[in-house]
Amino acid sequence: MTRRVQTRGLDKVDCEVKCKVPREFIRMDSQRKPSAKPAARNGARSLGAAMRMILFSSRQYDRDTFNEANASFHYELHFQESYLDSETAILAHGYEIVCPFVNDSVDAAVLEQLHAGGTQLIALRSAGFNHVDLVTAQRLGLPVVHVPAYSPHAVAEHAVGLILALNRRLPRAVARTREGDFSLTGLLGFDLHGKTVGVIGTGVIGRTFGRIMAGFGMQVIAYDPGPPAADLLALGARYEPLDTLLASADVVSLHCPLLPSTYHMIDAAALAKIKRGAMLINTGRGGLVESNALIGALKSGQLGHLGLDVYEEEGGLFFEDHSDTPLQDDVLARLLMFPNVIVTSHQAFFTREAMSEIAQTTLGNVKAWSDGVPLNVIEHKPARGA
């Protein structure tokens, strides 16, 4: 589960955002000596028998892409629509591989149940792993693998789409014309060309986003604790401290992983420093932003536009149809009432290309693990001095 530690900024992350993680979380690759091999704790399977894999929070699009990718691997796949939690973990008993998604709960209680039921590998079909108790996983000898990168263009382009839709009031414009209203009142936007965009986190997705915005003629400024990205510097981008970026950018876009050091990095204090009337875009993780603080910033006009593809309390809400029931989340309900706010339901990753890459990488991770040369493993390492 996410540790809610009130720390801001990325200064404690000594590596490239999105592709690398802090010292205490080391991603291993096939170049290094394998730390874990498949263990037949509950009896070896018969020779040639396919490994069994259960995918939680799966929908028809998961079935389509994973079944297509599985033609090259021949695993026995079971698709479960339910979220993974302490009540549904029993469904995974007897499956060697458990494949959770971003809003599944992979906490200590769940991991204990999975381990007792014979699970040997946690194969995340996501880049983020903040929903996994890595300490418990390592104690139980359960390797955790993830998909570190998949079509960075998908997420970057969605962020651009939110910017354009907010700036030119496209949802309102479309709704009007459908009703026969062709007036322009209230639809005034601004040129992106010549404005400044602030990119927080310049991993693969952040760099891709920065290059796109440079193509619009925007000045790119960036914040990342790691080394500056050469491709952004070549485009004339400059790196600034976080407070300087917030005060200077007309558009601020978040492309960070959710870590203790990035939790609520955009809180009330940060919003007070942002350039008045600026646009904030979050396609990273919901916990990067203190949701309650957004309402005051929008009401005062300090925040001019808000585009969210992720939301701090999205678990149990996103990826589901709740159109026939009242929205129980009061903060989200209030945010949706603002005309200068657009919320999409964690769909930035959702392109044909990205879905295919996620399936191929996830199944490839399983094969590499079963071959004894695990790829993309996330391991907990105690912090220095601990």
Stockholm file with secondary structure:
# STOCKHOLM 1.0

chainA/1-386         MTRRVQTRGLDKVDCEVKCKVPREFIRMDSQRKPSAKPAARNGARSLGAAMRMILFSSRQYDRDTFNEANASFHYELHFQESYLDSETAILAHGYEIVCPFVNDSVDAAVLEQLHAGGTQLIALRSAGFNHVDLVTAQRLGLPVVHVPAYSPHAVAEHAVGLILALNRRLPRAVARTREGDFSLTGLLGFDLHGKTVGVIGTGVIGRTFGRIMAGFGMQVIAYDPGPPAADLLALGARYEPLDTLLASADVVSLHCPLLPSTYHMIDAAALAKIKRGAMLINTGRGGLVESNALIGALKSGQLGHLGLDVYEEEGGLFFEDHSDTPLQDDVLARLLMFPNVIVTSHQAFFTREAMSEIAQTTLGNVKAWSDGVPLNVIEHKPARGA
#=GR chainA/1-386 SS CCCCCCCCSSTTCCSCTTTCCCTTEEEECTTSCCSCCCCCTTCCCCTTCCCEEEETTCCHHHHHHHHHHGGGTCCEEEECCSCCSTTTGGGGTTCSEEECCTTSCBCHHHHHHHHHTTCCEEECSSSCCTTBCHHHHHHHTCCEECCCCSCHHHHHHHHHHHHHHHHTTHHHHHHHHHTTCCCCTTCCCCCSTTCEEEEECCSHHHHHHHHHHHHTTCEEEEECSSCCCHHHHHTTCEECCHHHHHHHCSEEEECCCCCTTTTTSBSHHHHHHSCTTEEEEECSCGGGBCHHHHHHHHHHTSEEEEEESCCTTCTTTTTSCCTTSCCCCHHHHHHHHCTTEEECCSCTTCSHHHHHHHHHHHHHHHHHHHTTCCCSEEEECCCTTC
#=GC SS_cons         CCCCCCCCSSTTCCSCTTTCCCTTEEEECTTSCCSCCCCCTTCCCCTTCCCEEEETTCCHHHHHHHHHHGGGTCCEEEECCSCCSTTTGGGGTTCSEEECCTTSCBCHHHHHHHHHTTCCEEECSSSCCTTBCHHHHHHHTCCEECCCCSCHHHHHHHHHHHHHHHHTTHHHHHHHHHTTCCCCTTCCCCCSTTCEEEEECCSHHHHHHHHHHHHTTCEEEEECSSCCCHHHHHTTCEECCHHHHHHHCSEEEECCCCCTTTTTSBSHHHHHHSCTTEEEEECSCGGGBCHHHHHHHHHHTSEEEEEESCCTTCTTTTTSCCTTSCCCCHHHHHHHHCTTEEECCSCTTCSHHHHHHHHHHHHHHHHHHHTTCCCSEEEECCCTTC
//
